[in-house]
Amino acid sequence: MSVTFSRRTLARLLGGATAAATLPLATASPARPASGGQRAFPQGFLWGSATASYQVEGGAHEGGRGPSIWDTFSHTAGKVNHGDTGDVADDYFHRYKQDIQLMKDLGLKTCRFSIAWSRIFPSGTGSANQQGLDFYRKMTDALLEAGIEPFCTLYHWDLPQPLQDRGGWENRDTAKAFADYAGYTAGKLSDKVKQFMTMNEMRTFVELGYGTGTHAPGLKVGPKRLAQLTHHVVLGHGMAVQAIRAQARAGIRVGIADNVTTTTPVIESPEQIAAARKAMREENAMFLTVLEEGRYTDLYLKRLGSDAPRFTAEEMAIIRSPMDFVGINVYQATFVRADHSEAGYTVVPNPASYPHMDSPWLTFGPEGLYWAPKLVADLWNVKEIYITENGCSSTDGIAADGHVYDTDRVMFLRSYLTQLQRGIADGVPVKGYFLWSLLDNFEWADGYEKRFGITYVDFATQKRTPKLSAEFYKQVIAANRVL
């Protein structure tokens, strides 16, 4: 499916009047070489999109799938906006071929998707469900046939409910269960999939699921229990890395998709850049820092005091299991400034007037897409980074002419991609970019109200309508540069 706009409309919305004579209608212009102008990306840069199982699949009671914590949470009154659930979502379970055609029309080189743990092990452990494996094998076959490389995330928040009934991530056994599932699944798919990510956004599912209770499983466990279950989560990641390497075919690669706190110097002076570097390590102490260093920072443990987690040297060695790449999800910037505190920095709060997208939490901070990968690479000598999510919500609606003119999303993407290209030009080793998201979908506690897709989805009819941002992204991919 493709979307077209008049030359005059495209000129006005994408590039100004002078572009009217050269902008294409239904097909993108031929790719330009990386050296062909400013804001170009390297040859071979991987342009992709990302989705997550519970947000798009639907088919909640089909193919032998078991219940997850998000099934339970979304069906609990008052937990999700408008009482929405992921029972149907985008119906990707039945329509994946149609959506892969959308990816192909965009010119995507890669696709990041997640596997529903409870499709593979309906009870979280025990006997595997062949129907679930068959679905993902068919889906990855369709991606490969379309010339799109699959990147697989093994956990995107939908913990099997039976494991939650036994304590969820508060139970150390869940880390082992996750490793068993991850190793088994990677082993079964590694003839087709070569790139695996263990988890998506550890911070989010830990803090919102067990800290504030605004996401599944909807608990508020207190700081001591939260610190301990956070340790179980990073341990589960390390155990999964080892299990994947042990059970998958030779040549597979393993990483993570982490929403690092994107510490950004409020002013780009040497003093403030140094503060942002310190902040990157400390603000991510319990997640990416411990994965890379195999130890919690002294300041992190000091701040926790008696609430600090219990751990062993053996566990810390497992947590540090080497990764082949690091994926980071970047939506905003966390501005910091230097000070004389013990940490050496302070987070700078934004005023009420600071611009944000349709989701109030999504403040506009394109500089984060420069500084986050730069600091990750510098701090831990990471040689290969992917932007595993970046995108925004918009108050999208279909206009009278049938199009969706999400000019704010085009502005957002252009601004962020410009900062990403700046970083790559400065030597930051970012190898690919996954836009969030291909489709409007179930946006967790916000239900279907917040739209993050570059494709508009009518959830009553499941009709897909590519937005203006889809045309913009298509042309960026074809040109391999920011437009």
C-alpha positions in Angstrom: 0.0 0.0 0.0 1.3 3.4 -0.8 0.1 7.0 -0.2 0.4 9.8 -2.6 0.2 13.6 -2.2 0.0 16.3 -4.9 3.4 17.9 -5.8 2.2 21.2 -4.5 1.2 19.6 -1.1 4.5 17.7 -0.8 6.5 20.8 -1.7 4.7 22.8 1.0 4.9 20.1 3.7 8.3 18.5 3.1 10.6 20.9 1.4 9.3 24.3 0.3 8.2 25.5 -3.1 11.5 24.8 -4.8 11.1 21.1 -4.3 7.8 20.9 -6.2 9.5 20.0 -9.5 11.5 17.1 -8.1 9.4 15.4 -5.4 8.0 12.0 -6.5 4.4 10.9 -6.2 4.0 7.2 -5.5 7.6 6.0 -5.6 10.7 7.2 -3.9 13.6 8.7 -5.8 16.7 6.5 -6.4 19.1 6.2 -3.5 21.9 8.8 -3.5 25.4 7.9 -2.5 26.4 8.7 1.1 28.7 11.4 -0.1 25.9 13.1 -2.1 25.3 16.1 0.2 24.9 17.2 3.8 23.1 15.1 6.4 23.9 11.8 4.6 24.1 8.4 6.3 26.7 5.8 5.7 26.3 3.2 2.9 24.6 0.1 4.3 22.9 2.0 7.2 19.9 -0.1 8.3 16.6 1.7 8.2 13.8 -0.1 10.0 10.7 0.0 12.1 9.7 -1.6 15.4 6.6 -3.2 16.9 5.8 -5.3 20.0 3.8 -8.4 20.3 1.0 -7.4 22.7 0.7 -4.0 21.0 0.0 -5.3 17.5 -0.6 -9.0 17.4 -4.1 -9.6 18.7 -5.1 -13.2 18.4 -5.0 -13.3 22.2 -6.9 -16.6 22.4 -5.6 -18.2 19.3 -2.7 -20.5 18.3 -2.3 -21.9 21.8 -1.3 -18.6 23.3 -1.5 -18.4 27.1 -2.5 -15.3 29.2 0.1 -12.6 30.0 0.2 -10.0 32.7 -1.0 -7.5 30.1 -4.1 -9.6 29.4 -4.9 -9.6 33.1 -4.1 -5.9 33.6 -6.0 -4.6 30.6 -9.1 -6.6 31.5 -9.0 -5.1 35.0 -11.4 -2.1 35.3 -9.8 1.3 35.5 -6.3 0.2 34.5 -6.3 1.1 30.8 -7.8 4.2 29.2 -11.3 3.6 27.9 -11.1 -0.1 29.0 -9.1 -0.9 25.9 -7.3 -4.3 25.6 -4.9 -5.9 23.2 -7.3 -8.8 22.4 -7.3 -7.7 18.7 -4.9 -4.7 18.6 -3.8 -4.4 14.9 -4.7 -8.0 14.2 -1.1 -8.5 13.0 -1.5 -12.2 13.9 -3.7 -12.5 10.8 -2.5 -9.5 8.8 1.2 -9.7 9.0 1.7 -10.3 5.3 -0.2 -7.0 4.6 1.9 -5.2 7.1 5.2 -6.6 5.7 4.1 -5.3 2.3 3.8 -1.9 4.0 7.4 -2.3 5.2 8.5 -3.3 1.7 6.7 -0.3 0.1 8.6 2.0 2.6 11.9 0.5 1.5 12.7 -0.8 5.0 15.9 -2.8 5.3 15.1 -4.4 8.7 12.2 -4.9 11.1 12.3 -5.2 14.9 9.5 -7.4 16.3 9.0 -9.1 19.7 7.9 -12.6 20.5 5.1 -13.2 23.0 6.6 -15.5 25.6 3.2 -17.0 26.3 2.8 -18.1 22.6 5.9 -20.2 23.0 5.4 -21.4 26.6 1.7 -20.7 27.5 2.5 -21.3 31.2 5.9 -19.6 31.1 7.7 -22.9 31.5 7.0 -26.6 30.7 6.1 -27.8 27.2 6.6 -25.6 24.2 3.7 -24.7 22.0 4.5 -25.6 18.4 1.7 -23.4 17.0 3.4 -20.4 18.5 6.7 -21.3 17.0 5.1 -21.9 13.6 3.6 -18.4 13.6 6.9 -16.7 14.1 8.7 -18.9 11.6 6.1 -18.1 9.0 6.3 -14.4 9.8 10.1 -14.3 9.6 9.9 -16.2 6.3 7.7 -13.5 5.0 10.1 -10.8 6.1 13.0 -12.5 4.5 11.1 -13.0 1.3 10.5 -9.3 1.2 14.2 -8.6 1.7 13.8 -7.4 5.2 16.2 -8.5 8.0 14.5 -9.6 11.2 15.7 -8.3 14.6 13.9 -10.2 17.4 13.2 -9.0 20.9 12.5 -11.9 23.2 10.8 -9.9 26.0 8.7 -6.8 25.5 6.8 -6.7 28.9 4.2 -9.5 28.4 5.2 -11.9 31.2 3.2 -15.1 31.2 0.5 -14.7 33.9 1.4 -18.1 35.6 4.9 -16.7 36.3 3.4 -13.6 37.9 1.2 -15.8 40.0 4.5 -17.2 41.5 5.9 -13.7 42.2 6.9 -12.5 38.7 10.3 -10.7 38.6 10.4 -10.7 42.4 11.0 -14.4 42.2 14.6 -15.2 41.1 13.2 -18.3 39.4 11.7 -16.0 36.7 15.2 -15.0 35.6 16.0 -18.7 35.0 12.6 -19.3 33.3 13.3 -16.4 31.0 16.7 -17.8 30.1 15.2 -21.2 29.3 12.6 -19.6 27.1 15.1 -17.3 25.4 17.6 -20.0 24.7 14.9 -22.4 23.4 13.2 -19.8 21.1 16.5 -18.5 19.7 17.6 -22.1 19.0 14.4 -22.7 17.1 14.5 -19.5 15.1 18.3 -19.0 14.5 18.2 -20.6 11.1 16.2 -17.5 10.0 16.9 -14.8 12.6 20.5 -13.7 13.3 19.9 -10.7 15.6 18.4 -11.2 19.0 17.6 -8.7 21.8 16.9 -10.1 25.2 14.6 -7.4 26.7 13.0 -4.1 25.9 13.2 -1.2 28.3 14.0 -2.8 31.6 13.5 0.4 33.4 10.0 0.9 32.1 8.5 -2.5 33.0 10.3 -2.5 36.4 9.4 1.0 37.5 5.9 1.3 36.0 4.9 -2.3 36.6 6.2 -2.7 40.2 7.0 0.9 41.3 4.1 3.1 40.4 1.7 0.4 39.4 0.6 2.2 36.2 1.6 -0.7 34.0 1.2 -4.5 34.4 1.2 -6.2 36.8 0.1 -3.0 38.6 2.0 -3.3 41.9 3.7 -0.9 44.3 6.3 -3.0 46.0 8.4 -0.3 47.8 12.1 0.5 47.3 13.7 -2.5 48.8 11.7 -5.1 46.8 12.0 -2.9 43.7 15.8 -2.9 43.9 15.9 -6.7 44.4 13.6 -7.5 41.5 15.6 -5.0 39.3 18.6 -7.2 40.1 16.6 -10.3 39.0 15.8 -8.6 35.7 19.4 -7.8 34.8 20.4 -11.3 36.0 17.7 -12.7 33.7 19.2 -10.7 30.8 22.7 -12.1 31.5 21.4 -15.7 31.8 19.5 -15.3 28.6 22.6 -14.1 26.7 24.4 -17.2 27.8 21.5 -19.5 27.0 21.1 -18.0 23.5 24.8 -18.5 22.7 24.6 -22.0 24.0 21.4 -23.1 22.0 21.3 -20.9 18.9 23.3 -21.6 15.7 26.7 -20.1 15.1 26.8 -16.6 13.8 23.9 -15.2 15.8 24.3 -11.9 17.6 22.9 -10.8 20.9 22.1 -7.4 22.4 19.5 -5.5 24.3 17.0 -2.6 23.7 17.5 -0.3 26.7 15.8 3.0 27.3 18.8 4.7 28.8 18.3 8.0 30.6 19.5 10.2 27.8 21.7 12.6 29.9 22.3 15.7 27.8 24.5 18.7 28.6 22.2 21.7 29.0 25.0 23.7 27.3 27.6 22.1 25.2 30.6 23.3 27.1 33.4 21.0 28.4 32.2 21.3 32.0 28.6 20.4 31.1 29.6 17.6 28.8 31.7 16.1 31.6 28.7 16.3 33.9 26.5 14.6 31.3 29.0 11.8 31.0 29.0 11.2 34.8 25.2 11.3 34.8 25.0 8.7 32.0 26.8 6.2 34.2 25.0 7.0 37.5 21.5 7.5 36.1 21.7 4.1 34.4 23.6 2.4 37.3 21.0 -0.4 37.8 20.6 -1.2 34.1 23.0 -0.6 31.3 25.9 0.4 33.6 25.8 -2.9 35.5 25.4 -4.8 32.2 28.5 -3.2 30.9 30.6 -3.1 34.0 29.4 -6.1 36.0 29.1 -4.0 39.2 26.8 -1.5 40.7 28.2 2.0 41.2 29.2 2.9 44.7 26.9 5.9 44.6 23.9 3.8 43.6 24.5 1.4 46.5 25.1 4.3 48.9 21.8 5.9 47.9 19.9 2.7 48.4 21.4 2.1 51.8 19.6 -0.8 53.5 17.4 -1.2 50.4 20.3 -2.3 48.3 19.8 -5.7 46.5 21.5 -8.9 47.6 23.8 -10.4 45.0 26.8 -12.6 44.5 30.0 -12.3 42.5 28.8 -15.1 40.3 25.6 -13.3 39.5 27.5 -10.1 38.6 29.7 -12.1 36.2 26.6 -13.5 34.5 25.0 -10.0 34.3 28.1 -8.8 32.4 27.9 -11.5 29.7 29.3 -9.8 26.6 26.9 -8.4 24.1 27.5 -8.0 20.4 25.7 -4.7 20.2 23.7 -2.3 22.3 20.3 -1.0 21.3 19.0 2.2 22.9 15.5 3.7 22.8 15.6 7.5 22.6 12.5 9.7 22.8 13.6 12.8 24.8 16.6 14.5 26.4 17.3 14.6 30.2 19.2 17.9 30.6 21.9 18.0 33.2 24.4 20.6 34.5 27.6 20.4 36.5 27.5 21.1 40.2 29.6 20.5 43.3 27.5 17.6 44.7 28.9 14.2 45.3 27.6 13.0 41.9 29.0 16.1 40.1 25.8 16.9 38.3 22.2 17.9 38.7 19.2 17.1 36.4 17.7 20.4 35.1 13.9 20.4 35.3 12.0 21.7 32.3 9.5 24.5 32.8 5.8 23.9 32.2 6.1 25.7 28.8 8.6 23.2 27.5 7.3 21.7 24.2 6.1 18.1 24.1 4.3 15.8 21.7 0.7 14.4 22.2 1.9 12.3 25.1 2.7 14.7 27.9 5.8 12.7 29.0 7.3 13.0 25.5 9.2 16.2 25.7 10.9 17.4 22.5 14.6 16.9 22.9 16.3 15.9 19.6 19.8 16.5 21.2 19.2 13.3 23.1 19.7 11.3 19.9 23.2 12.8 19.6 24.3 12.5 23.2 22.8 9.2 24.2 24.7 7.0 21.7 27.8 9.2 21.9 28.1 8.8 25.7 27.2 5.1 25.6 30.0 4.5 23.0 32.5 6.7 24.9 31.8 5.3 28.4 31.9 1.6 27.6 33.8 1.4 24.3 30.7 0.1 22.6 31.5 -0.6 18.9 28.0 -1.2 17.5 24.9 0.7 18.5 21.3 0.6 17.1 18.6 3.1 17.8 16.0 0.5 18.6 13.1 3.0 19.1 12.5 6.6 18.3 9.3 8.3 17.3 6.4 10.3 18.8 2.6 10.5 19.4 0.5 12.9 17.4 -3.2 13.8 17.4 -3.6 12.2 14.0 -6.8 12.2 12.0 -7.8 11.5 8.5 -8.4 14.8 6.5 -11.3 15.3 4.1 -9.1 14.3 1.2 -8.3 11.0 2.9 -4.8 11.8 3.9 -3.1 12.1 7.4 -1.0 15.3 7.6 1.1 14.6 10.7 3.4 17.6 10.1 4.4 17.5 13.7 5.7 14.0 13.4 7.7 14.9 10.3 9.2 17.9 12.2 10.0 15.5 15.1 11.7 12.9 12.9 13.6 15.5 10.8 15.0 17.1 14.0 16.0 13.9 15.7 17.5 12.3 12.5 19.6 15.4 12.0 21.1 15.0 15.5 21.6 11.2 14.8 23.4 12.0 11.6 25.5 14.6 13.4 26.7 11.9 15.8 27.5 9.4 13.1 29.5 12.1 11.3 31.4 12.6 14.5 32.3 8.9 14.6 29.5 7.5 16.9 29.1 3.8 15.8 25.3 3.8 15.1 24.6 1.2 12.5 20.8 1.3 12.2 17.6 3.1 13.2 14.2 1.6 14.0 11.3 4.0 13.9 8.6 3.6 16.5 6.3 2.6 15.1 5.1 1.1 11.8 1.5 1.1 13.0 -0.7 2.9 15.4 -1.2 0.3 18.1 -2.2 -0.5 21.7 -0.2 2.1 23.6 -0.2 0.3 27.0 -2.1 2.2 29.7 -3.1 4.8 27.2 -5.0 2.3 25.2 -5.7 3.3 21.6 -5.9 7.0 22.3 -2.2 7.8 21.6 -1.0 7.2 18.1 2.7 6.5 17.4 2.5 5.0 14.0 3.5 6.3 10.6 0.6 4.3 9.4 -2.9 5.2 10.6 -5.0 2.3 11.7 -8.8 2.4 11.9 -9.2 0.0 14.7 -12.9 -0.7 13.8 -12.1 -1.8 10.3 -8.3 -2.5 10.5 -7.8 -0.3 7.4 -4.3 1.0 7.1 -3.6 4.5 5.8 0.1 5.6 5.5 0.6 9.1 6.9 2.6 12.0 5.6 5.4 10.8 7.9 5.4 7.5 6.0 6.1 9.4 2.8 8.8 11.4 4.5 10.5 8.3 6.0 10.3 6.5 2.6 12.1 9.4 0.9 14.7 9.5 3.7 15.4 5.8 3.3 15.7 6.1 -0.5 18.0 9.1 -0.3 19.9 7.7 2.7 20.0 11.2 4.1 17.8 13.6 6.2 15.4 15.5 4.0 
